[in-house]
Amino acid sequence: MATQQKSLCPINLALEVFGDRWSLLIVRDMMFAGKRHFREFLQSEEGISSNILTERLGKLVEQGVLSKTNDPTHKQKAIYSLTPMGIDLLPVVTQIGIWGRRHTPATKESGAPAAALEKGGPPLQKKMQAALRKAHLGRANTASAA
């Protein structure tokens, strides 16, 4: 994506890639609920509309956070996968969940994944990233962007 950036601040640049509500919820659903198909994302309790979902999935693919391949079991379906860049978002999503559990009226049930990741710390995050690499990239190696 070759657009002129107003600011080269790394926080601004990162937010331009994944800093809207729907993009982060799509990534969350892929990481924690194993969602990979368009229809599965539509069923999230937040109620994303199909046109917004189409736009966000396209943007995440364009930015390199997700990849899209044809589903070999159905000609009209696509499978979305996290890329290494997307998998590297796990610590970010984890910290947002931990913050939300502490500072919002999240239920014990909805905050359970954040609580487990907080308790397990970096070793649990690394284990989860390895599982995501295996599920989304077909490999379990630990290489990621630094």
MODELLER restraints for C-alpha pairs under 7 A, 6 or more apart:
rsr = mdl.restraints
at = mdl.atoms
rsr.add(forms.Gaussian(group=physical.xy_distance, feature=features.Distance(at['CA:1:A'], at['CA:62:A']), mean=6.96, stdev=0.5))
rsr.add(forms.Gaussian(group=physical.xy_distance, feature=features.Distance(at['CA:1:A'], at['CA:63:A']), mean=6.87, stdev=0.5))
rsr.add(forms.Gaussian(group=physical.xy_distance, feature=features.Distance(at['CA:17:A'], at['CA:63:A']), mean=6.44, stdev=0.5))
rsr.add(forms.Gaussian(group=physical.xy_distance, feature=features.Distance(at['CA:18:A'], at['CA:24:A']), mean=6.22, stdev=0.5))
rsr.add(forms.Gaussian(group=physical.xy_distance, feature=features.Distance(at['CA:23:A'], at['CA:56:A']), mean=5.97, stdev=0.5))
rsr.add(forms.Gaussian(group=physical.xy_distance, feature=features.Distance(at['CA:26:A'], at['CA:41:A']), mean=6.87, stdev=0.5))
rsr.add(forms.Gaussian(group=physical.xy_distance, feature=features.Distance(at['CA:28:A'], at['CA:93:A']), mean=7.00, stdev=0.5))
rsr.add(forms.Gaussian(group=physical.xy_distance, feature=features.Distance(at['CA:29:A'], at['CA:35:A']), mean=5.69, stdev=0.5))
rsr.add(forms.Gaussian(group=physical.xy_distance, feature=features.Distance(at['CA:30:A'], at['CA:36:A']), mean=6.33, stdev=0.5))
rsr.add(forms.Gaussian(group=physical.xy_distance, feature=features.Distance(at['CA:35:A'], at['CA:41:A']), mean=6.62, stdev=0.5))
rsr.add(forms.Gaussian(group=physical.xy_distance, feature=features.Distance(at['CA:36:A'], at['CA:79:A']), mean=5.48, stdev=0.5))
rsr.add(forms.Gaussian(group=physical.xy_distance, feature=features.Distance(at['CA:36:A'], at['CA:80:A']), mean=4.98, stdev=0.5))
rsr.add(forms.Gaussian(group=physical.xy_distance, feature=features.Distance(at['CA:36:A'], at['CA:81:A']), mean=6.52, stdev=0.5))
rsr.add(forms.Gaussian(group=physical.xy_distance, feature=features.Distance(at['CA:37:A'], at['CA:78:A']), mean=6.36, stdev=0.5))
rsr.add(forms.Gaussian(group=physical.xy_distance, feature=features.Distance(at['CA:37:A'], at['CA:79:A']), mean=5.39, stdev=0.5))
rsr.add(forms.Gaussian(group=physical.xy_distance, feature=features.Distance(at['CA:37:A'], at['CA:80:A']), mean=6.28, stdev=0.5))
rsr.add(forms.Gaussian(group=physical.xy_distance, feature=features.Distance(at['CA:42:A'], at['CA:48:A']), mean=6.04, stdev=0.5))
rsr.add(forms.Gaussian(group=physical.xy_distance, feature=features.Distance(at['CA:42:A'], at['CA:50:A']), mean=6.83, stdev=0.5))
rsr.add(forms.Gaussian(group=physical.xy_distance, feature=features.Distance(at['CA:60:A'], at['CA:66:A']), mean=5.54, stdev=0.5))
rsr.add(forms.Gaussian(group=physical.xy_distance, feature=features.Distance(at['CA:61:A'], at['CA:67:A']), mean=5.30, stdev=0.5))
rsr.add(forms.Gaussian(group=physical.xy_distance, feature=features.Distance(at['CA:61:A'], at['CA:68:A']), mean=6.87, stdev=0.5))
rsr.add(forms.Gaussian(group=physical.xy_distance, feature=features.Distance(at['CA:64:A'], at['CA:83:A']), mean=6.82, stdev=0.5))
rsr.add(forms.Gaussian(group=physical.xy_distance, feature=features.Distance(at['CA:64:A'], at['CA:85:A']), mean=6.80, stdev=0.5))
rsr.add(forms.Gaussian(group=physical.xy_distance, feature=features.Distance(at['CA:65:A'], at['CA:82:A']), mean=6.18, stdev=0.5))
rsr.add(forms.Gaussian(group=physical.xy_distance, feature=features.Distance(at['CA:65:A'], at['CA:83:A']), mean=5.54, stdev=0.5))
rsr.add(forms.Gaussian(group=physical.xy_distance, feature=features.Distance(at['CA:65:A'], at['CA:85:A']), mean=5.37, stdev=0.5))
rsr.add(forms.Gaussian(group=physical.xy_distance, feature=features.Distance(at['CA:65:A'], at['CA:86:A']), mean=4.34, stdev=0.5))
rsr.add(forms.Gaussian(group=physical.xy_distance, feature=features.Distance(at['CA:66:A'], at['CA:80:A']), mean=6.44, stdev=0.5))
rsr.add(forms.Gaussian(group=physical.xy_distance, feature=features.Distance(at['CA:66:A'], at['CA:81:A']), mean=5.42, stdev=0.5))
rsr.add(forms.Gaussian(group=physical.xy_distance, feature=features.Distance(at['CA:66:A'], at['CA:82:A']), mean=4.56, stdev=0.5))
rsr.add(forms.Gaussian(group=physical.xy_distance, feature=features.Distance(at['CA:66:A'], at['CA:83:A']), mean=5.20, stdev=0.5))
rsr.add(forms.Gaussian(group=physical.xy_distance, feature=features.Distance(at['CA:66:A'], at['CA:86:A']), mean=6.28, stdev=0.5))
rsr.add(forms.Gaussian(group=physical.xy_distance, feature=features.Distance(at['CA:67:A'], at['CA:80:A']), mean=5.66, stdev=0.5))
rsr.add(forms.Gaussian(group=physical.xy_distance, feature=features.Distance(at['CA:67:A'], at['CA:81:A']), mean=5.21, stdev=0.5))
rsr.add(forms.Gaussian(group=physical.xy_distance, feature=features.Distance(at['CA:67:A'], at['CA:82:A']), mean=6.36, stdev=0.5))
rsr.add(forms.Gaussian(group=physical.xy_distance, feature=features.Distance(at['CA:67:A'], at['CA:83:A']), mean=6.27, stdev=0.5))
rsr.add(forms.Gaussian(group=physical.xy_distance, feature=features.Distance(at['CA:68:A'], at['CA:78:A']), mean=6.41, stdev=0.5))
rsr.add(forms.Gaussian(group=physical.xy_distance, feature=features.Distance(at['CA:68:A'], at['CA:79:A']), mean=5.71, stdev=0.5))
rsr.add(forms.Gaussian(group=physical.xy_distance, feature=features.Distance(at['CA:68:A'], at['CA:80:A']), mean=4.65, stdev=0.5))
rsr.add(forms.Gaussian(group=physical.xy_distance, feature=features.Distance(at['CA:68:A'], at['CA:81:A']), mean=6.45, stdev=0.5))
rsr.add(forms.Gaussian(group=physical.xy_distance, feature=features.Distance(at['CA:69:A'], at['CA:78:A']), mean=5.56, stdev=0.5))
rsr.add(forms.Gaussian(group=physical.xy_distance, feature=features.Distance(at['CA:69:A'], at['CA:79:A']), mean=5.33, stdev=0.5))
rsr.add(forms.Gaussian(group=physical.xy_distance, feature=features.Distance(at['CA:69:A'], at['CA:80:A']), mean=6.61, stdev=0.5))
rsr.add(forms.Gaussian(group=physical.xy_distance, feature=features.Distance(at['CA:70:A'], at['CA:77:A']), mean=6.33, stdev=0.5))
rsr.add(forms.Gaussian(group=physical.xy_distance, feature=features.Distance(at['CA:70:A'], at['CA:78:A']), mean=4.50, stdev=0.5))
rsr.add(forms.Gaussian(group=physical.xy_distance, feature=features.Distance(at['CA:70:A'], at['CA:79:A']), mean=6.06, stdev=0.5))
rsr.add(forms.Gaussian(group=physical.xy_distance, feature=features.Distance(at['CA:71:A'], at['CA:77:A']), mean=5.41, stdev=0.5))
rsr.add(forms.Gaussian(group=physical.xy_distance, feature=features.Distance(at['CA:71:A'], at['CA:78:A']), mean=4.91, stdev=0.5))
rsr.add(forms.Gaussian(group=physical.xy_distance, feature=features.Distance(at['CA:71:A'], at['CA:79:A']), mean=5.54, stdev=0.5))
rsr.add(forms.Gaussian(group=physical.xy_distance, feature=features.Distance(at['CA:81:A'], at['CA:136:A']), mean=5.16, stdev=0.5))
rsr.add(forms.Gaussian(group=physical.xy_distance, feature=features.Distance(at['CA:82:A'], at['CA:136:A']), mean=5.77, stdev=0.5))
rsr.add(forms.Gaussian(group=physical.xy_distance, feature=features.Distance(at['CA:84:A'], at['CA:144:A']), mean=6.24, stdev=0.5))
rsr.add(forms.Gaussian(group=physical.xy_distance, feature=features.Distance(at['CA:87:A'], at['CA:129:A']), mean=6.30, stdev=0.5))
rsr.add(forms.Gaussian(group=physical.xy_distance, feature=features.Distance(at['CA:87:A'], at['CA:132:A']), mean=6.82, stdev=0.5))
rsr.add(forms.Gaussian(group=physical.xy_distance, feature=features.Distance(at['CA:88:A'], at['CA:144:A']), mean=6.99, stdev=0.5))
rsr.add(forms.Gaussian(group=physical.xy_distance, feature=features.Distance(at['CA:91:A'], at['CA:125:A']), mean=6.95, stdev=0.5))
rsr.add(forms.Gaussian(group=physical.xy_distance, feature=features.Distance(at['CA:94:A'], at['CA:114:A']), mean=6.18, stdev=0.5))
rsr.add(forms.Gaussian(group=physical.xy_distance, feature=features.Distance(at['CA:94:A'], at['CA:117:A']), mean=6.84, stdev=0.5))
rsr.add(forms.Gaussian(group=physical.xy_distance, feature=features.Distance(at['CA:97:A'], at['CA:114:A']), mean=5.21, stdev=0.5))
rsr.add(forms.Gaussian(group=physical.xy_distance, feature=features.Distance(at['CA:98:A'], at['CA:114:A']), mean=5.16, stdev=0.5))
rsr.add(forms.Gaussian(group=physical.xy_distance, feature=features.Distance(at['CA:98:A'], at['CA:115:A']), mean=6.74, stdev=0.5))
rsr.add(forms.Gaussian(group=physical.xy_distance, feature=features.Distance(at['CA:98:A'], at['CA:118:A']), mean=6.74, stdev=0.5))
rsr.add(forms.Gaussian(group=physical.xy_distance, feature=features.Distance(at['CA:101:A'], at['CA:111:A']), mean=5.50, stdev=0.5))
rsr.add(forms.Gaussian(group=physical.xy_distance, feature=features.Distance(at['CA:117:A'], at['CA:124:A']), mean=6.42, stdev=0.5))
rsr.add(forms.Gaussian(group=physical.xy_distance, feature=features.Distance(at['CA:117:A'], at['CA:125:A']), mean=6.71, stdev=0.5))
rsr.add(forms.Gaussian(group=physical.xy_distance, feature=features.Distance(at['CA:130:A'], at['CA:140:A']), mean=5.13, stdev=0.5))
rsr.add(forms.Gaussian(group=physical.xy_distance, feature=features.Distance(at['CA:130:A'], at['CA:141:A']), mean=6.63, stdev=0.5))
rsr.add(forms.Gaussian(group=physical.xy_distance, feature=features.Distance(at['CA:130:A'], at['CA:142:A']), mean=6.22, stdev=0.5))
rsr.add(forms.Gaussian(group=physical.xy_distance, feature=features.Distance(at['CA:131:A'], at['CA:140:A']), mean=6.58, stdev=0.5))
rsr.add(forms.Gaussian(group=physical.xy_distance, feature=features.Distance(at['CA:133:A'], at['CA:139:A']), mean=5.65, stdev=0.5))
rsr.add(forms.Gaussian(group=physical.xy_distance, feature=features.Distance(at['CA:133:A'], at['CA:140:A']), mean=5.38, stdev=0.5))
rsr.add(forms.Gaussian(group=physical.xy_distance, feature=features.Distance(at['CA:134:A'], at['CA:140:A']), mean=4.57, stdev=0.5))
